[in-house]
């Protein structure tokens, strides 16, 4: 038992550290790209291309993770991303950023499904799975609070180029730690009578109406998240805010997420109800943001609050509806859906922000997803998940 706890601790440390390093570059990329003369539309293209590359990596990673194990697909992407971030410091124009950011997205597309599948091996049932995901979510949220502030401050102190060097070297250190301490373990046993023992492929994942509903909510959530990621850093460009101020705005979002994730009793409630409630709350916050009912920091806090309700429920729902030998593919497709949401939100936001509020479009997408998923839920027979 002690060995299991120590091994799980190492997974949490690696995922927290990588999340912290990755969050450092969130508030700095947009002004960095704008410094090369990239327009808002081209920045949207870069972010969309990166997410498309990430989606490609997700889809490739799923079957490979199930077949060859998780650890290798956690470690290799970290080293690859390290090199690509260092290469950002040598970029000569915005086209270089397009290529490097895309390659970075492709590499990290392998990391997320492998890391989540690895973490899922340290739970005996879906409740423990929800707790593990919530703990990881808390650590990730702490990283989301600290990372943007550190990244924004580093730019003010050492400049954009040296900040990217720092991020790359830090990832290198994280990769070495992962090699030394990560261990694979599989303890989850989830039986689904309707799926039997069929391991299937990606098409088997898509045959589950429950998973499709979860993916639909995931797409809408990440579209909303993508709009936030795009719009907030752009304030630094349009309103002359410092990267540190931009990082502070992201921290309001992260504090709200942290608060929800800290309430472990929430994991006792049905995961699907948490998903629907969280998406509805995010959509209402966007409606208020579009109409300027409240200040931006307050609304970002509440969006983060509902985001924290959704993310553990998303991972729990995947483990409830996907058989154990399909979880790598199920998590990979979840990551791919996330990437698709970011792709469309980045591109659409960059294209329309001069004529219509991206917050309003995100609100419509959130409400449309709620309507469709709610309708499908009412017409889908209930299934029984038996945990062993």
C-alpha positions as CSV (number, residue, x, y, z in Angstrom):
1,X,0.0,0.0,0.0
2,X,2.8,2.4,0.9
3,X,4.5,1.6,-2.4
4,X,1.3,2.4,-4.3
5,X,0.9,5.7,-2.5
6,X,4.5,6.7,-3.3
7,X,4.2,5.7,-6.9
8,X,0.9,7.8,-7.2
9,X,2.7,10.7,-5.6
10,X,5.3,10.7,-8.3
11,X,2.6,10.8,-11.0
12,X,1.0,13.8,-9.3
13,X,4.3,15.5,-9.0
14,X,5.1,15.0,-12.7
15,X,1.6,16.2,-13.9
16,X,1.7,19.2,-11.6
17,X,5.2,20.2,-12.7
18,X,4.4,19.9,-16.4
19,X,1.2,21.8,-15.9
20,X,3.0,24.6,-14.1
21,X,5.6,24.9,-16.8
22,X,3.0,24.9,-19.6
23,X,0.9,27.5,-17.8
24,X,3.9,29.9,-17.8
25,X,3.6,30.4,-21.6
26,X,-0.2,31.0,-21.6
27,X,-0.1,34.8,-21.1
28,X,3.0,35.4,-23.1
29,X,2.5,33.7,-26.5
30,X,0.0,36.2,-27.9
31,X,2.1,39.3,-27.3
32,X,5.2,37.4,-28.3
33,X,3.6,36.5,-31.7
34,X,2.2,40.0,-32.0
35,X,5.8,41.3,-31.7
36,X,6.6,39.4,-34.9
37,X,3.8,41.3,-36.7
38,X,1.2,38.5,-36.4
39,X,-2.4,39.8,-36.8
40,X,-5.2,38.6,-34.6
41,X,-6.4,36.3,-37.3
42,X,-3.0,34.8,-37.8
43,X,-2.6,34.3,-34.1
44,X,-5.9,32.5,-34.2
45,X,-4.6,30.3,-37.1
46,X,-1.5,29.5,-35.0
47,X,-3.5,28.4,-32.0
48,X,-5.9,26.5,-34.2
49,X,-3.1,24.7,-36.0
50,X,-1.5,23.8,-32.7
51,X,-4.8,22.4,-31.4
52,X,-5.2,20.4,-34.7
53,X,-1.7,19.0,-34.3
54,X,-2.6,18.2,-30.6
55,X,-5.8,16.4,-31.8
56,X,-3.7,14.4,-34.3
57,X,-1.4,13.4,-31.5
58,X,-4.3,12.4,-29.3
59,X,-5.8,10.1,-31.9
60,X,-2.5,8.4,-32.7
61,X,-1.7,8.1,-29.0
62,X,-4.8,6.2,-27.9
63,X,-4.2,2.8,-29.5
64,X,-0.4,3.1,-28.8
65,X,-1.0,3.8,-25.1
66,X,-3.2,0.7,-24.8
67,X,-0.7,-1.5,-26.6
68,X,2.7,-0.3,-25.5
69,X,2.0,1.2,-22.0
70,X,1.8,4.7,-20.7
71,X,5.1,5.7,-19.2
72,X,7.0,5.9,-22.6
73,X,4.3,8.2,-24.0
74,X,4.5,10.4,-20.9
75,X,8.3,10.8,-21.0
76,X,9.0,11.2,-24.8
77,X,6.5,14.1,-25.3
78,X,8.1,16.0,-22.4
79,X,11.6,15.9,-24.0
80,X,10.2,16.8,-27.4
81,X,8.2,19.7,-26.0
82,X,11.4,20.9,-24.2
83,X,13.2,21.1,-27.5
84,X,10.4,22.9,-29.2
85,X,10.1,25.5,-26.5
86,X,13.8,26.2,-26.6
87,X,13.5,26.6,-30.3
88,X,10.9,29.3,-29.8
89,X,13.7,31.5,-28.7
90,X,15.4,31.1,-32.1
91,X,12.2,32.0,-34.1
92,X,12.8,34.6,-36.8
93,X,9.2,35.3,-37.9
94,X,5.6,34.3,-37.2
95,X,5.8,31.4,-39.7
96,X,8.5,29.9,-37.4
97,X,6.1,30.2,-34.5
98,X,3.4,28.5,-36.5
99,X,5.6,25.5,-37.2
100,X,7.1,25.3,-33.7
101,X,3.8,25.7,-31.8
102,X,2.3,23.1,-34.1
103,X,5.1,20.6,-33.4
104,X,4.8,21.3,-29.7
105,X,1.0,20.6,-29.9
106,X,1.7,17.3,-31.7
107,X,4.2,16.2,-29.0
108,X,1.9,17.1,-26.1
109,X,-1.0,15.3,-27.8
110,X,0.6,12.1,-26.6
111,X,1.2,13.3,-23.1
112,X,-2.4,13.9,-21.8
113,X,-4.1,10.6,-22.7
114,X,-1.1,8.7,-21.5
115,X,-0.9,10.6,-18.2
116,X,-4.6,10.3,-17.5
117,X,-4.6,6.6,-18.3
118,X,-1.6,6.1,-16.1
119,X,-3.3,7.9,-13.2
120,X,-6.5,5.9,-13.7
121,X,-4.5,2.7,-12.8
122,X,-4.4,4.0,-9.2
123,X,-8.1,3.7,-8.3
124,X,-10.2,0.7,-7.4
125,X,-13.5,2.2,-8.5
126,X,-15.0,5.3,-10.1
127,X,-15.3,7.2,-6.8
128,X,-11.5,6.8,-6.1
129,X,-11.0,7.7,-9.7
130,X,-13.0,10.9,-9.2
131,X,-10.9,11.7,-6.1
132,X,-7.6,11.2,-7.9
133,X,-8.8,13.4,-10.8
134,X,-9.9,16.0,-8.4
135,X,-6.5,16.0,-6.6
136,X,-4.8,16.3,-9.9
137,X,-7.2,19.1,-10.8
138,X,-6.4,20.9,-7.6
139,X,-2.6,20.6,-8.3
140,X,-3.2,21.7,-11.9
141,X,-5.3,24.6,-10.7
142,X,-2.5,25.7,-8.3
143,X,-0.2,25.6,-11.4
144,X,-2.8,27.7,-13.3
145,X,-2.7,30.3,-10.6
146,X,1.1,30.4,-10.2
147,X,2.2,29.6,-13.7
148,X,0.8,32.7,-15.6
149,X,2.0,35.0,-12.9
150,X,5.5,33.5,-13.0
151,X,5.5,33.5,-16.8
152,X,4.3,37.1,-17.0
153,X,6.9,38.2,-14.4
154,X,9.7,36.4,-16.1
155,X,9.0,38.2,-19.3
156,X,9.3,41.6,-17.5
157,X,12.6,40.5,-15.9
158,X,14.4,38.4,-18.6
159,X,12.4,39.0,-21.8
160,X,10.4,36.7,-24.1
161,X,13.3,34.7,-25.5
162,X,15.0,33.9,-22.2
163,X,11.6,32.9,-20.8
164,X,11.2,30.3,-23.5
165,X,14.7,29.0,-22.8
166,X,13.7,28.7,-19.2
167,X,10.5,26.8,-20.0
168,X,12.4,24.4,-22.2
169,X,15.1,23.6,-19.7
170,X,12.5,23.2,-16.9
171,X,10.6,20.6,-19.0
172,X,13.9,18.8,-19.6
173,X,14.3,18.5,-15.8
174,X,10.7,17.2,-15.5
175,X,11.4,14.6,-18.1
176,X,14.5,13.3,-16.2
177,X,12.4,13.1,-13.0
178,X,9.7,11.1,-14.9
179,X,12.3,8.6,-16.2
180,X,13.6,8.0,-12.7
181,X,10.4,7.8,-10.6
182,X,7.3,7.0,-12.7
183,X,5.8,3.5,-12.4
184,X,2.9,1.9,-14.3
185,X,0.2,0.2,-12.3
186,X,-3.3,-1.0,-13.4
187,X,-5.9,-1.5,-10.7
188,X,-9.1,-0.3,-12.2
189,X,-11.7,-2.9,-13.0
190,X,-14.9,-1.7,-14.5
191,X,-17.5,-4.0,-16.0
192,X,-20.1,-3.0,-18.6
193,X,-22.5,-5.7,-19.6
194,X,-23.5,-3.9,-22.8
195,X,-19.9,-3.8,-23.9
196,X,-18.7,-7.2,-22.8
197,X,-15.1,-8.0,-23.4
198,X,-14.9,-6.4,-26.8
199,X,-11.8,-4.2,-26.9
200,X,-12.6,-2.8,-30.3
201,X,-11.0,0.2,-31.8
202,X,-11.9,3.9,-32.0
203,X,-15.3,3.0,-33.6
204,X,-16.2,1.0,-30.5
205,X,-15.7,4.2,-28.4
206,X,-18.0,6.1,-30.7
207,X,-20.7,3.5,-30.4
208,X,-21.4,4.4,-26.8
209,X,-24.2,7.1,-26.6
210,X,-23.1,7.9,-23.1
211,X,-19.5,8.7,-24.2
212,X,-20.8,10.7,-27.1
213,X,-22.8,12.9,-24.7
214,X,-19.8,13.3,-22.5
215,X,-17.7,14.3,-25.6
216,X,-20.4,16.8,-26.7
217,X,-20.2,18.5,-23.4
218,X,-16.4,18.4,-23.4
219,X,-16.3,20.1,-26.8
220,X,-18.6,23.0,-25.7
221,X,-16.5,23.4,-22.5
222,X,-13.2,23.6,-24.3
223,X,-14.7,25.9,-27.0
224,X,-15.6,28.3,-24.1
225,X,-12.2,27.8,-22.5
226,X,-10.5,28.5,-25.9
227,X,-12.3,31.8,-26.2
228,X,-11.0,32.8,-22.7
229,X,-7.5,31.7,-23.5
230,X,-7.5,33.8,-26.7
231,X,-9.3,36.9,-25.5
232,X,-7.6,37.5,-22.1
233,X,-4.0,37.6,-23.4
234,X,-5.2,39.8,-26.3
235,X,-6.1,42.5,-23.7
236,X,-2.4,42.9,-23.3
237,X,-2.1,43.8,-26.9
238,X,-5.2,46.0,-27.3
239,X,-5.2,47.8,-23.9
240,X,-1.5,47.9,-23.2
241,X,-1.7,45.6,-20.1
242,X,1.5,44.0,-18.9
243,X,1.9,40.3,-19.2
244,X,1.8,40.2,-15.4
245,X,-1.6,41.8,-15.4
246,X,-2.8,39.2,-17.9
247,X,-1.5,36.5,-15.7
248,X,-3.5,37.9,-12.8
249,X,-6.7,37.7,-14.8
250,X,-6.0,34.0,-15.5
251,X,-5.4,33.5,-11.8
252,X,-9.0,34.6,-11.0
253,X,-10.2,31.8,-13.2
254,X,-7.9,29.4,-11.5
255,X,-8.9,30.4,-8.0
256,X,-12.5,29.6,-8.8
257,X,-11.5,26.2,-10.2
258,X,-9.4,25.5,-7.1
259,X,-12.3,26.3,-4.8
260,X,-14.6,23.8,-6.5
261,X,-12.0,21.0,-6.8
262,X,-11.3,21.4,-3.0
263,X,-14.8,20.2,-2.3
264,X,-14.2,16.5,-2.5
265,X,-17.8,15.6,-1.4
266,X,-18.9,16.8,-4.9
267,X,-17.4,13.6,-6.3
268,X,-20.3,11.7,-4.7
269,X,-22.8,13.2,-7.0
270,X,-23.6,11.8,-10.5
271,X,-20.9,12.8,-12.9
272,X,-23.3,13.5,-15.8
273,X,-25.4,15.9,-13.6
274,X,-22.2,17.7,-12.7
275,X,-21.3,18.1,-16.4
276,X,-24.6,19.6,-17.3
277,X,-24.6,21.9,-14.3
278,X,-21.1,23.1,-15.0
279,X,-21.7,23.8,-18.7
280,X,-24.9,25.7,-17.9
281,X,-23.1,27.8,-15.3
282,X,-20.2,28.6,-17.7
283,X,-22.7,29.6,-20.4
284,X,-24.6,31.9,-18.1
285,X,-21.3,33.6,-17.1
286,X,-20.5,34.1,-20.7
287,X,-23.9,35.7,-21.2
288,X,-23.2,38.1,-18.3
289,X,-19.7,38.7,-19.7
290,X,-21.2,39.6,-23.1
291,X,-23.6,42.0,-21.6
292,X,-21.1,43.4,-19.1
293,X,-23.3,42.7,-16.1
294,X,-20.3,42.2,-13.8
295,X,-16.6,43.0,-13.8
296,X,-14.2,40.6,-15.7
297,X,-12.4,39.3,-12.7
298,X,-15.6,38.3,-10.9
299,X,-17.0,36.5,-14.0
300,X,-13.7,34.8,-14.7
301,X,-13.8,33.5,-11.1
302,X,-17.2,32.0,-11.6
303,X,-16.3,30.5,-15.0
304,X,-13.4,28.9,-13.2
305,X,-15.8,27.7,-10.5
306,X,-17.9,25.8,-13.0
307,X,-14.9,24.6,-14.9
308,X,-13.6,23.0,-11.7
309,X,-17.0,21.2,-11.4
310,X,-16.7,19.8,-14.9
311,X,-13.2,18.5,-15.3
312,X,-13.2,15.7,-12.6
313,X,-16.7,14.7,-13.7
314,X,-15.4,14.4,-17.3
315,X,-12.7,11.9,-16.4
316,X,-15.0,10.0,-14.0
317,X,-17.6,9.7,-16.7
318,X,-15.0,8.3,-19.1
319,X,-14.0,5.5,-16.6
320,X,-17.7,4.8,-15.9
321,X,-18.7,4.4,-19.6
322,X,-15.5,2.9,-21.1
323,X,-14.3,-0.6,-20.5
324,X,-10.8,-0.9,-19.0
325,X,-9.1,-2.1,-22.2
326,X,-10.6,0.8,-24.1
327,X,-9.7,3.6,-21.6
328,X,-6.6,4.7,-23.5
329,X,-8.6,5.2,-26.6
330,X,-11.5,6.8,-24.7
331,X,-9.1,9.3,-23.0
332,X,-7.3,10.0,-26.3
333,X,-10.6,10.8,-28.0
334,X,-11.6,13.0,-25.1
335,X,-8.3,14.9,-25.6
336,X,-9.0,15.1,-29.3
337,X,-12.5,16.5,-28.7
338,X,-10.9,19.1,-26.4
339,X,-8.4,20.0,-29.1
340,X,-11.2,20.3,-31.6
341,X,-13.0,22.8,-29.3
342,X,-9.8,24.8,-29.0
343,X,-9.2,24.7,-32.8
344,X,-12.6,26.1,-33.7
345,X,-12.7,28.6,-30.9
346,X,-9.3,30.0,-31.7
347,X,-10.0,30.3,-35.5
348,X,-13.5,31.6,-35.1
349,X,-12.6,34.1,-32.4
350,X,-9.7,35.5,-34.5
351,X,-12.0,35.8,-37.5
352,X,-15.1,37.4,-35.9
353,X,-13.9,39.4,-32.9
354,X,-13.9,42.7,-34.9
355,X,-17.6,42.3,-35.8
356,X,-19.3,40.2,-33.1
357,X,-18.4,39.2,-29.5
358,X,-16.7,35.8,-29.3
359,X,-18.3,35.5,-25.8
360,X,-21.8,35.6,-27.4
361,X,-20.9,32.8,-29.9
362,X,-19.4,30.7,-27.0
363,X,-22.6,31.2,-25.1
364,X,-24.7,30.0,-28.0
365,X,-22.5,26.9,-28.5
366,X,-22.7,26.1,-24.8
367,X,-26.5,26.3,-24.8
368,X,-26.8,24.4,-28.0
369,X,-24.7,21.5,-26.5
370,X,-26.9,21.5,-23.4
371,X,-30.0,21.3,-25.5
372,X,-28.8,18.4,-27.8
373,X,-27.2,16.4,-25.0
374,X,-30.3,16.8,-22.8
375,X,-32.5,15.6,-25.6
376,X,-30.3,12.6,-26.3
377,X,-30.1,11.8,-22.6
378,X,-33.9,11.6,-22.4
379,X,-34.1,9.2,-25.3
380,X,-31.2,7.0,-24.2
381,X,-32.0,3.9,-22.1
382,X,-30.3,4.0,-18.7
383,X,-27.3,1.6,-18.3
384,X,-25.9,0.1,-15.1
385,X,-22.3,0.5,-14.2
386,X,-21.1,-2.2,-11.9
387,X,-17.9,-1.5,-10.0
388,X,-15.7,-4.2,-8.7
